[in-house]
């Protein structure tokens, strides 16, 4: 179950939003009445209840907005209990002073917006002993280890009392999703994505649609995308949509792992029994020493974007490589993976010298294409071209270099710089293939100019969905529901497809 947290400055606005949340499907709502700027009117708030509720008056020391004195706050809590609210949130230090009454269930909570203390087990034990029906701990995660400890502590505690463990901040987002697997009775979410009440809080819509939260069970297998940054990754929505379509008991979560912290972070998360990883910047090379087996693409490129974990063996794959070549072969009129590739002798100009450009260039050279690489940093482009075994073209000559296929492997044109393009209109010629590896937005200025000049276009979404589908098959052994995955991307990007 998802508990939707609501907090507004006016009674009328709060009540209206409560009704809207109920209409949107919320089964439980937390009323943060400490957000109200006027005298709290319990009779007005509680006379008509669209859903069951958690009644909360959060102190400033615990991240709340309560402006009154403590005596008044405790009186309001007691009055809410007498009024028969479904749940009441009681901080661990005051819970013993509020006696149990009626059918109201007690959430005994601990909040720390500064850090994650070392003595989490002691804090949880203290909360359990305060006549708790539910224990809640929410602390600020400064490391992946902090977040892991919060969730693991909650999992152990749930064996005796249902416990919600939330690690606040971007490092702890996964704890808000996986709690259900480890015994949490519910998680907290914001209703309006622009109004959150704790760092890292997800929205009601995200938890339902991107993570299918209510489908998660104790038997759900866990997969993840690792990287930094990771907040705007489309991968969770895409893979979870595919899991749901095929009825698989699995969940896919984002794991923010800072550069240089890969091995210790994954070691501290080993108890999650991860079954597979999507690997993105900056870990595609750093993951290599942790792999026991690799496919040919990883061995050649020295870059891995997919890890399959089975019986303790970590096997690395590179689906970017296969996806990029596949979409290009289809665009040129062939079939992906044909022994006699349609890319043989095609003249290709690749803009960029980063990871994606390097991957595509290497694959095209192996397919027998004539590849030229160009980049704003000519020295870097020359070095990468030499390593791959292709030509280098100066950045100044990019628009005048003839080619059959033009590929943008740079971030130019990526959201929010929607009006930018790495080449002038003169670079496009009728009949050529123009491929932009950017997928946000799907319809970049690069592709718009290409279509205007009657080029055949390939979007970054095509490559992204293909590589995700290849990952899904590696993870599950099942054929990926490609159209469902594509629809998930379109929804996240706000694209309406024909």
N, C-alpha and C positions, 0 to 999 in steps of 0.2 A: 504494500500500500504506500501511496505517496501522500505526505502531509504538506499541504500548500500553505506557506506562511504569508500572512497578510498584515500589513501595517500602514495605516493612513493617519493623517493629522486631524481629520474630521470624522465624527460618527457616521454621518450620512454617506460619505465616500467609502468608508470601511464596510458598511453594510451593503452598499451597492456592489462592491468588489466581491464580497462573500457570495452574494447571489450569482454573480457572473462565474465565479469559480465553480460553484455547484452545477451551473448549467453546462460548464465545460467538462464536467465529469469528475470533479474532485470528490473524493470519498471522506476526506478528513481535512480540516483547516485549522491552522494555528493562528489565533488572534493575538497579535502583538499590541496589546492595548497601551503599552508604554509609549507608543508612537503618537497617541492622541494628545493634541495640544490643549484641549479644554478639559474641564472636570469630567472624570469618567462616569458615565451613566450606565450602570450594569443592567438596569431594567430595560433600557432602550436596546442595548446590545444583545441581550439574551432572550428577548421576548419571542422572536421568530428566528429559528435556527435552520438554515437550509441544509446543513450537514452537521455531523458530530464535530466537536471542536476541542482543541488544546488551548487552555487559557494561560497566557503568559504575560507577566509584567517584568520585563528585564531591567535590572539595575545597570547604571552606567559602567560600573566596574566589570560587568559581565558582557559588555558590548551593547547594552540597551540604551533607551532614551528616557527612562523614568526620571522625572524632575522633582517629585515630592519626597517626603521623608519616609523612612523605613517603616515606621509604625502604620502610616496610612497604606503603604503598599501591602503589608501583611494583612491588614484588615480587608482590603479589596480581595485578596486571594481567598480568605476565609469566606467572604460573602459569595464569591463565585462558586466555591465548593457547596455551600448551602443551597445555591441556586441550581445545583445539579449539573454543572458542566461535565463533559465526558472525561476530560483529562485536565490536570493542572500541572504546570511546570514549577517545581520547587528546587531552588539551588541547594546543593548538598549541605551547606552550612546552616540553613534555616529549616530544612525539612522536618527535623525532629520537633520543632516548635509548632508545626501545623499538624494537628491530629487528623487521622483518617475519619471521613464522614460520608455516609451515604454510598452511592455507587461510583463516585468520582475516582478515577484511577490516577495514581501518583507517578509522575515522571520526575525522578530525582536526578538533577543535572549538574554538570561541572563544565564551566566555560573558561577558556584561557586564550585570549587574543594575542598574547605575546609569545608563547612558546608551548612546547609539549614537554611536560615534566617527566622526570625519570620514573617517578613512583606512581605510574598509572594504575597498577594493580591495587595499590593501597587506596587510591581515590575511588576506584570502582567498588571496592569492598565496603568502603564507608558509605557510598550511595546505596548499595544493596541493603545494608543494615539499617537504613533510615526508612524502612517500611516501603520500599519501592516496588511498584508494579513493573516499571520500566526504568532502566538506567540509561542516561545519556551523557556522553563525554564529547566535547568539541574543543579541540585545541589547535593552535597554529602550528602547521608543519613547516619547519625550516629546511628539512632534508627529506629524502624519500624514506629514510629509516624512521623518521618521526611518524610519517603517515602510515607506514607498515605497522609500527607498534600500536598505533591507535586502533586500527582495524583488527589486528591479531588479539589485542587485549579484549576488545568487545566480543570477538568470536568465542574466546574462552569464557567470558562472563555470561554469555547467552546460554551456556549449558545449565545455569541455575536460575538466572533472571534475564528476560529479554533485554538486550543491550544495544543501543545505537552508538556507534563510534564514528565520529566525523572529524577528519583532519582538514582544517581550514586552509585556504590558499590554493594556488594552482597545483602544488605538488600533491595535494590530497583529494583531487576530484574523484579518483577511482574509488575512494572509500564511500562516497555518496551513492555509488552504483552497486558495489559488491556487498554492502551490508546485508542485503536481503538474503544472499547466499549463506551468510554466516549467522543467521538468527535474528537480525534486527526486525522488529515488528513493522517499521516503516522508515522512510527517509524523508528529509525536508527539501522542499523546492520553492522557488519563487513563482509567482503567477505571471507577473509582467517581467520579461527578460531584462528590462532596464531598471528594475527595482529588486535588488537582492539584499539580503539581510546578513550575509556572512561571505567573506572571500571564498571564491570557488563554488558557491551555490549554483546549481543548475536550475533551469526553468522546468516547470511542470510539463510543458510541451516537449522539451528535450528528453526528459526522463521517459516519457511515454513513447515518443515516436523514434528517437534516435537509439534508445537503449532497451525499449520494450520491457521496462523495469518490472512490471507485474508478472512477466513470464520467467523471471529468474528464480531458480530453485537451488537447493543445496547441492543438486547433482549437475548444475550447469558447468560446463567446461569453460575455462577462462583464456581468452586471447587478448592481445593488446597491441597498440601502436606505441612505439617509443621514439622520442625525439625532443628537440628543444629549438623553437617553440612547437607546441602541439595543440593549443587551445582551439584553433580553427580547422583542425584536420577533418576531412570528410569521411575518413576511413571507418570510424565507429558507426555512423549512420548507414553506410553502405554494407558493411559486414553483418550488422545486426538485422538489417532488412532481409538479407539473404538467409541468415539463420532462421528467422521467423517464417519466411516463405516455405522453407523445407521442413519446418517443425523440429529443428535441432535444439537440443538442450545446451545452449552455449551463449556466452556473452562476450562482447569485445569492448575493451575500455581504453581510454587514453592514459598513458603513463609519461608524465613530464620527467625526463631524466637529463640533468644538466651535463654539458660537455665535461669530460674528465671524470665523471662519476658513474660511468656505465657499469663496470663490474661490481663495485660494492652495492650499487642500487639494486641490481638484479639478484645479487646474493641475498640481500635482506628481504627480497620479495619471493624467495624460493618456496616459501610455505604456501603460496597461492597455487602452486602446481600449474604454472602456465603451460599451455599446449602449443602456442605459436605466437610469433611476433612479426609485426610489420615494422620495418626499421627505416627511419628517415633521418634527415640532417639533425645532428652532426655525427651520427653513430654508424654510418654504413661501412666505414673502414674499421672503426674501433671495435666493432662486434667480431671481427675476424678471428682474433685469438681465442674466443670463447666457443668456436665451432669445432666439432669433431669431424664433420663431413661437409663438403661443399660441392655444388654442381659446377659444370664447366664454365658457365658464365661468370660465376663468382671467382673461380680460380684465375680466369683471364683478366677480369676487370679489377680485381682486388676491391670489390664493393658488393655488399649484400643488403638486400632490402626485405628479405623474407627468411624467417627462421622457423622450422618445424621441429617441435620437441616431442620425442617419442621414446619412452623407456629410458629417459635420462640422456639420450643422444640428441645433440643440437646439430641440425643440418641446415646449411645456408643455401639460399637460392637467390637469383636475381630476376624477378619478373618484369622489372622495368625494361630490361634488355629485350626479352621476348615480346613484350607488349608493343614497344616502339617499332620493332621490325615487322610485327604482325599488321599493325594499322597501315604502315607504309606499303607493304606488299599488297594489301587489299586495295589501297588507293590507286596503285599503279595497275591493278587488274589481275593480280595473281592470288594465290592462296597461301596463307601463313605457313611457313615451315617447308614449303616445297623444296625438293632437292635442287632443282634448277630454278633458282630465284629469279623473279622478274626484275629484281634490282640490279642484276648484273649489267655493268657498263652504264648505268644511269649516273648522270652527273649531279652531285649533291653538294649544296653549300649549306654549312651549319653555322649559325650565328651563336657564339658563346663558346666558352672553354671550361665550363664547370662540370659538375658530376653528370647531369643529364645529357649535356652535349657530348661529353666524353663517351658515355655509354652507347649513345646512338651512333656516333662516329665509328667506334670499334666494331659494332655489329654490321654496319654498312660496308666497311672495308672487308670483313669476312664474307659478306654476301657478294663481293665482287664489284661493288659500286665505286665510281671515281669520286672520292670525298675531298672537299676543301673545307678548312676550318678558319673562321675569322672571329676576332674579338677586339673590343676596344683596347685591351692591353695586348698589343701585337707580340710582345716578347713572350707572354704566357701562351698565346695561341700557337706561336711557332714551336714552343717547347712541347705542348700537348700533341700537336700534329706530328712532331718527330717521334714521340713515344708510341703513337698509334700507328704510324706508317701512312699518313696521308699528306696532302698539300696544305700549305698555309697561304691565306690570302689576306692582304692588308685590309684593315677596317675601312679605309677610304675607298677601296675598290669593291666593296660588298654589293653595291647596287648595279655595277656594270659587269659583274662576273656571271657569265652564262651558266645556267643549270636547268636540270629537269625537275629537281626537287629543292625547295628552299625551306629550311627548318629554323624556327626560332627556339633556341635553347637558352635564351636570356630571360631575366624577369621583367624586361621592359614591356609594359602594357598590362601588368598584373594589377589587380585591385589594390589601392584605389586610383592608380594612375591610368585610368581607362582610355585617355586620349593619346597615349604615347605609343609609338611603334619603333622598332629598331632599324627599319629601312624605309626609304622614301617610296612613293607609289611607283616610281620608274623601275624598281627592282622586280616587279611582278609582270609576267608575260603570259598571255593567253595560252592555256593548255598545260602549264606547269602545275605541279603539286605543291601546295603551301601548307606546312604543318607547324602549328604553334603548340608547344608543350605546356603552355599556361592553361589551367582549367578554371581559374576564377579571375575574370569572367570567361564563360565559354566562348562567347562571340567577341574576340578581341579586335582592336583596331587593325592589327596585322591581318586577321582573317577577313575583316570587312573590305579592306583595300584589295585583297586577293580576289574576293568574289566579284568586286566591281570590274576587275580586269580578266574575268572569265577563267580563273584558276580553279582547280579542284582542291578543296580544302579539307584538312584533318585537324580536329580540335584536341586540346589537351584532355578534355573529358573522355574522348575515345580511348586515348592511351591509359588514362587513370582507371577507367572502368575495366579495361582489358587486363591491366596488371593486377587489379583487385580480384578479378574473377580467377586469374591464375593462382593467386594466393589462396583464395577460398578453396579451390580444388586441392591444392597442396595440404591445406589445413585439415580438410574433412574427407577427402577422397570422393567427393560428390561433384557432379557437374554444377557449375555456378548458375543461378538464375539471373542472367546478365541484364535482362530488361528491368527486373526489380531493382537491381543495383544502380542501373542508369537512372531510374525514376527517383531513387533516393538522392543521387547527386543533384538532379534537377530541382528537387524540392529544397535542398539545402542552399543551392545557389539562387533560388528564386526564379528559376527558368520555367517558362511554360512551353512545352514542346508540342509540335504539330502532331 
